Amino acid sequence: MEQKGKRIQAVEKAIQLMDVLWKERRELYLTELTKITQFPKSSIHITLATLMDAALVIQNQNNGKYYLGHHAYELGCAASEPWDVLPVAEHHMNRVVEQYGISLYLGKRCGDDIILVKNVEPYNDVLISAPRGGRLPLYGCAQGKCILAQLPDAELEHYLKNCQFKSYTMLPPYNPDELRKELLIVRRQGYATSQMLRTGARAVGAPIFARDGSCAYGLATVCLAKGRLNIENFTRLRDFVIQTAHDITTELQGPASWRGI
């Protein structure tokens, strides 16, 4: 019985360490993890070594800091889904990227954030390369705005009331009233846009719906980098994204279930 208790405590400790690395969204030194968790440094070191063996945590060899590994991301993506979106989305994304040479990014809601779960990019002329597992607040990207715009009114108001609008150098500032107005437009027009101040890049995204009409995924493409946008190109890219999101939803639900905005 005592041995079982120790095993449970070890699992709890590992989960807490991974949770800290996830919530902090940055690499952390061992001393920082010790301070945040209040665990003994020796036990944290042993737990991290075990997690590293499973590729759940990685240590940066340049600075000694720790961050979540690729296997943690893979497990998150493999979490039970009411609809098998990834294989379907990948099929349609590959088709569009191969045919038209644009980059497509699939994001999934995770709490108040969105995580990039799939990216398909052409080999040439990639404007913005985004790694899988990257995350942004829902209000900070086109896919996230698409998802927020589909929330029931009460849930959206709860989000706006409780969201911590942080100051990111890569994102324009937001407040609840501004975002609420923008989301009403997104809901009406069926797509959202976002802009990265640091790169000058803009993106356009469209929602993907589950069989029950809920929206936990958004699809986007980059449509501007340093002055490369004009109305014709924007319209072309917007239509590609909307149509691809439509095709993914249609295959997931069946043609009769598609609920365009």
Contacts in CASP RR format, 6 or more apart in sequence:
PFRMAT RR
TARGET T0000
AUTHOR 0000-0000-0000
METHOD contacts of the structure
MODEL  1
MEQKGKRIQAVEKAIQLMDVLWKERRELYLTELTKITQFPKSSIHITLAT
LMDAALVIQNQNNGKYYLGHHAYELGCAASEPWDVLPVAEHHMNRVVEQY
GISLYLGKRCGDDIILVKNVEPYNDVLISAPRGGRLPLYGCAQGKCILAQ
LPDAELEHYLKNCQFKSYTMLPPYNPDELRKELLIVRRQGYATSQMLRTG
ARAVGAPIFARDGSCAYGLATVCLAKGRLNIENFTRLRDFVIQTAHDITT
ELQGPASWRGI
10 47 0 8 1.000
13 37 0 8 1.000
13 39 0 8 1.000
13 43 0 8 1.000
13 44 0 8 1.000
13 47 0 8 1.000
14 47 0 8 1.000
14 50 0 8 1.000
14 51 0 8 1.000
14 56 0 8 1.000
16 37 0 8 1.000
16 39 0 8 1.000
17 33 0 8 1.000
17 37 0 8 1.000
17 39 0 8 1.000
17 44 0 8 1.000
17 47 0 8 1.000
17 48 0 8 1.000
17 51 0 8 1.000
17 57 0 8 1.000
18 51 0 8 1.000
18 56 0 8 1.000
18 57 0 8 1.000
18 68 0 8 1.000
18 72 0 8 1.000
20 28 0 8 1.000
20 33 0 8 1.000
20 36 0 8 1.000
20 37 0 8 1.000
21 28 0 8 1.000
21 33 0 8 1.000
21 57 0 8 1.000
21 66 0 8 1.000
21 67 0 8 1.000
21 68 0 8 1.000
22 68 0 8 1.000
22 72 0 8 1.000
24 36 0 8 1.000
25 135 0 8 1.000
26 67 0 8 1.000
27 60 0 8 1.000
27 63 0 8 1.000
27 65 0 8 1.000
27 66 0 8 1.000
27 67 0 8 1.000
28 36 0 8 1.000
28 65 0 8 1.000
28 66 0 8 1.000
28 67 0 8 1.000
29 64 0 8 1.000
29 65 0 8 1.000
29 66 0 8 1.000
30 41 0 8 1.000
30 44 0 8 1.000
30 45 0 8 1.000
30 48 0 8 1.000
30 66 0 8 1.000
31 41 0 8 1.000
33 39 0 8 1.000
33 44 0 8 1.000
33 48 0 8 1.000
33 66 0 8 1.000
34 40 0 8 1.000
34 41 0 8 1.000
34 44 0 8 1.000
37 44 0 8 1.000
39 47 0 8 1.000
48 57 0 8 1.000
48 59 0 8 1.000
48 66 0 8 1.000
51 57 0 8 1.000
52 58 0 8 1.000
52 59 0 8 1.000
54 71 0 8 1.000
55 69 0 8 1.000
55 70 0 8 1.000
55 71 0 8 1.000
55 72 0 8 1.000
56 68 0 8 1.000
56 69 0 8 1.000
56 71 0 8 1.000
56 72 0 8 1.000
56 75 0 8 1.000
57 66 0 8 1.000
57 67 0 8 1.000
57 68 0 8 1.000
57 69 0 8 1.000
57 72 0 8 1.000
58 66 0 8 1.000
58 67 0 8 1.000
58 68 0 8 1.000
58 69 0 8 1.000
58 70 0 8 1.000
59 65 0 8 1.000
59 66 0 8 1.000
60 66 0 8 1.000
60 67 0 8 1.000
73 115 0 8 1.000
73 132 0 8 1.000
73 133 0 8 1.000
77 86 0 8 1.000
77 108 0 8 1.000
77 117 0 8 1.000
82 210 0 8 1.000
82 211 0 8 1.000
82 212 0 8 1.000
83 210 0 8 1.000
83 211 0 8 1.000
83 252 0 8 1.000
84 252 0 8 1.000
85 106 0 8 1.000
85 208 0 8 1.000
85 217 0 8 1.000
85 248 0 8 1.000
85 252 0 8 1.000
86 106 0 8 1.000
86 117 0 8 1.000
86 118 0 8 1.000
88 248 0 8 1.000
88 251 0 8 1.000
88 252 0 8 1.000
89 106 0 8 1.000
89 118 0 8 1.000
89 208 0 8 1.000
89 217 0 8 1.000
89 219 0 8 1.000
89 248 0 8 1.000
90 118 0 8 1.000
90 120 0 8 1.000
92 244 0 8 1.000
92 247 0 8 1.000
92 248 0 8 1.000
92 251 0 8 1.000
93 104 0 8 1.000
93 106 0 8 1.000
93 118 0 8 1.000
93 120 0 8 1.000
93 219 0 8 1.000
93 244 0 8 1.000
94 120 0 8 1.000
96 102 0 8 1.000
96 104 0 8 1.000
96 240 0 8 1.000
96 244 0 8 1.000
97 103 0 8 1.000
97 104 0 8 1.000
97 120 0 8 1.000
97 121 0 8 1.000
97 122 0 8 1.000
100 240 0 8 1.000
101 122 0 8 1.000
101 125 0 8 1.000
102 122 0 8 1.000
102 221 0 8 1.000
102 237 0 8 1.000
102 240 0 8 1.000
103 119 0 8 1.000
103 120 0 8 1.000
103 121 0 8 1.000
103 122 0 8 1.000
103 126 0 8 1.000
103 127 0 8 1.000
103 128 0 8 1.000
103 221 0 8 1.000
103 222 0 8 1.000
104 119 0 8 1.000
104 120 0 8 1.000
104 121 0 8 1.000
104 219 0 8 1.000
104 220 0 8 1.000
104 221 0 8 1.000
104 241 0 8 1.000
104 244 0 8 1.000
105 116 0 8 1.000
105 118 0 8 1.000
105 119 0 8 1.000
105 130 0 8 1.000
105 143 0 8 1.000
105 203 0 8 1.000
105 219 0 8 1.000
105 220 0 8 1.000
105 221 0 8 1.000
105 222 0 8 1.000
106 116 0 8 1.000
106 117 0 8 1.000
106 118 0 8 1.000
106 119 0 8 1.000
106 143 0 8 1.000
106 208 0 8 1.000
106 217 0 8 1.000
106 218 0 8 1.000
106 219 0 8 1.000
107 114 0 8 1.000
107 115 0 8 1.000
107 116 0 8 1.000
107 117 0 8 1.000
107 118 0 8 1.000
107 143 0 8 1.000
107 144 0 8 1.000
107 217 0 8 1.000
107 218 0 8 1.000
107 219 0 8 1.000
107 220 0 8 1.000
108 114 0 8 1.000
108 115 0 8 1.000
108 117 0 8 1.000
108 216 0 8 1.000
108 217 0 8 1.000
108 218 0 8 1.000
109 138 0 8 1.000
109 144 0 8 1.000
109 147 0 8 1.000
109 216 0 8 1.000
109 217 0 8 1.000
110 135 0 8 1.000
111 138 0 8 1.000
112 137 0 8 1.000
112 138 0 8 1.000
112 159 0 8 1.000
112 163 0 8 1.000
113 135 0 8 1.000
113 136 0 8 1.000
113 137 0 8 1.000
113 138 0 8 1.000
114 135 0 8 1.000
114 136 0 8 1.000
114 137 0 8 1.000
114 138 0 8 1.000
114 141 0 8 1.000
114 143 0 8 1.000
114 144 0 8 1.000
114 147 0 8 1.000
114 218 0 8 1.000
115 133 0 8 1.000
115 134 0 8 1.000
115 135 0 8 1.000
116 130 0 8 1.000
116 131 0 8 1.000
116 132 0 8 1.000
116 133 0 8 1.000
116 134 0 8 1.000
116 135 0 8 1.000
117 132 0 8 1.000
117 133 0 8 1.000
118 132 0 8 1.000
119 129 0 8 1.000
119 130 0 8 1.000
119 131 0 8 1.000
119 132 0 8 1.000
121 129 0 8 1.000
127 201 0 8 1.000
127 222 0 8 1.000
127 224 0 8 1.000
127 225 0 8 1.000
127 228 0 8 1.000
128 196 0 8 1.000
128 199 0 8 1.000
128 201 0 8 1.000
128 222 0 8 1.000
128 225 0 8 1.000
136 144 0 8 1.000
136 171 0 8 1.000
137 163 0 8 1.000
137 166 0 8 1.000
137 171 0 8 1.000
138 144 0 8 1.000
138 145 0 8 1.000
138 147 0 8 1.000
138 148 0 8 1.000
138 159 0 8 1.000
139 145 0 8 1.000
139 148 0 8 1.000
139 163 0 8 1.000
139 165 0 8 1.000
139 174 0 8 1.000
139 179 0 8 1.000
140 168 0 8 1.000
140 171 0 8 1.000
140 174 0 8 1.000
140 194 0 8 1.000
141 194 0 8 1.000
141 203 0 8 1.000
141 220 0 8 1.000
142 191 0 8 1.000
142 192 0 8 1.000
142 193 0 8 1.000
142 194 0 8 1.000
142 203 0 8 1.000
142 204 0 8 1.000
142 205 0 8 1.000
142 218 0 8 1.000
142 220 0 8 1.000
143 192 0 8 1.000
143 205 0 8 1.000
143 217 0 8 1.000
143 218 0 8 1.000
143 219 0 8 1.000
143 220 0 8 1.000
144 192 0 8 1.000
144 218 0 8 1.000
145 182 0 8 1.000
145 183 0 8 1.000
145 186 0 8 1.000
145 192 0 8 1.000
145 193 0 8 1.000
145 194 0 8 1.000
145 205 0 8 1.000
146 186 0 8 1.000
146 190 0 8 1.000
146 191 0 8 1.000
146 192 0 8 1.000
146 205 0 8 1.000
146 206 0 8 1.000
146 207 0 8 1.000
146 215 0 8 1.000
146 218 0 8 1.000
147 207 0 8 1.000
147 215 0 8 1.000
147 216 0 8 1.000
147 217 0 8 1.000
147 218 0 8 1.000
148 156 0 8 1.000
148 159 0 8 1.000
148 179 0 8 1.000
148 183 0 8 1.000
148 186 0 8 1.000
149 183 0 8 1.000
149 184 0 8 1.000
149 186 0 8 1.000
149 187 0 8 1.000
149 190 0 8 1.000
149 192 0 8 1.000
149 207 0 8 1.000
150 187 0 8 1.000
150 207 0 8 1.000
150 209 0 8 1.000
150 214 0 8 1.000
150 215 0 8 1.000
151 159 0 8 1.000
156 180 0 8 1.000
156 183 0 8 1.000
160 176 0 8 1.000
160 179 0 8 1.000
160 180 0 8 1.000
161 176 0 8 1.000
163 176 0 8 1.000
165 173 0 8 1.000
165 174 0 8 1.000
165 175 0 8 1.000
165 176 0 8 1.000
167 173 0 8 1.000
169 197 0 8 1.000
169 198 0 8 1.000
170 196 0 8 1.000
170 197 0 8 1.000
170 198 0 8 1.000
170 199 0 8 1.000
171 194 0 8 1.000
171 196 0 8 1.000
171 197 0 8 1.000
172 195 0 8 1.000
172 197 0 8 1.000
182 192 0 8 1.000
186 192 0 8 1.000
187 261 0 8 1.000
188 261 0 8 1.000
189 261 0 8 1.000
190 206 0 8 1.000
190 207 0 8 1.000
190 242 0 8 1.000
190 260 0 8 1.000
190 261 0 8 1.000
191 204 0 8 1.000
191 205 0 8 1.000
191 206 0 8 1.000
191 238 0 8 1.000
191 241 0 8 1.000
191 242 0 8 1.000
192 204 0 8 1.000
192 205 0 8 1.000
192 206 0 8 1.000
193 202 0 8 1.000
193 203 0 8 1.000
193 204 0 8 1.000
193 205 0 8 1.000
194 202 0 8 1.000
194 203 0 8 1.000
194 220 0 8 1.000
195 201 0 8 1.000
195 202 0 8 1.000
195 203 0 8 1.000
196 202 0 8 1.000
196 203 0 8 1.000
199 225 0 8 1.000
199 226 0 8 1.000
200 224 0 8 1.000
200 225 0 8 1.000
200 226 0 8 1.000
200 227 0 8 1.000
201 222 0 8 1.000
201 224 0 8 1.000
201 225 0 8 1.000
201 226 0 8 1.000
202 222 0 8 1.000
202 223 0 8 1.000
202 224 0 8 1.000
202 229 0 8 1.000
203 220 0 8 1.000
203 221 0 8 1.000
203 222 0 8 1.000
203 223 0 8 1.000
204 220 0 8 1.000
204 221 0 8 1.000
204 223 0 8 1.000
204 234 0 8 1.000
204 237 0 8 1.000
204 238 0 8 1.000
204 241 0 8 1.000
205 218 0 8 1.000
205 219 0 8 1.000
205 220 0 8 1.000
205 221 0 8 1.000
205 238 0 8 1.000
205 241 0 8 1.000
205 242 0 8 1.000
205 245 0 8 1.000
206 218 0 8 1.000
206 219 0 8 1.000
206 220 0 8 1.000
206 241 0 8 1.000
206 242 0 8 1.000
206 244 0 8 1.000
206 245 0 8 1.000
206 246 0 8 1.000
207 215 0 8 1.000
207 217 0 8 1.000
207 218 0 8 1.000
207 219 0 8 1.000
207 245 0 8 1.000
207 261 0 8 1.000
208 215 0 8 1.000
208 217 0 8 1.000
208 218 0 8 1.000
208 219 0 8 1.000
208 245 0 8 1.000
208 248 0 8 1.000
208 249 0 8 1.000
208 252 0 8 1.000
209 215 0 8 1.000
209 249 0 8 1.000
209 252 0 8 1.000
209 253 0 8 1.000
209 258 0 8 1.000
209 259 0 8 1.000
209 260 0 8 1.000
210 216 0 8 1.000
210 252 0 8 1.000
210 253 0 8 1.000
211 252 0 8 1.000
211 253 0 8 1.000
211 257 0 8 1.000
213 257 0 8 1.000
213 259 0 8 1.000
218 245 0 8 1.000
219 241 0 8 1.000
219 244 0 8 1.000
219 245 0 8 1.000
219 248 0 8 1.000
220 241 0 8 1.000
221 237 0 8 1.000
221 240 0 8 1.000
221 241 0 8 1.000
223 229 0 8 1.000
223 233 0 8 1.000
223 234 0 8 1.000
223 237 0 8 1.000
223 238 0 8 1.000
224 234 0 8 1.000
246 258 0 8 1.000
246 260 0 8 1.000
249 257 0 8 1.000
249 258 0 8 1.000
249 259 0 8 1.000
250 257 0 8 1.000
250 258 0 8 1.000
END
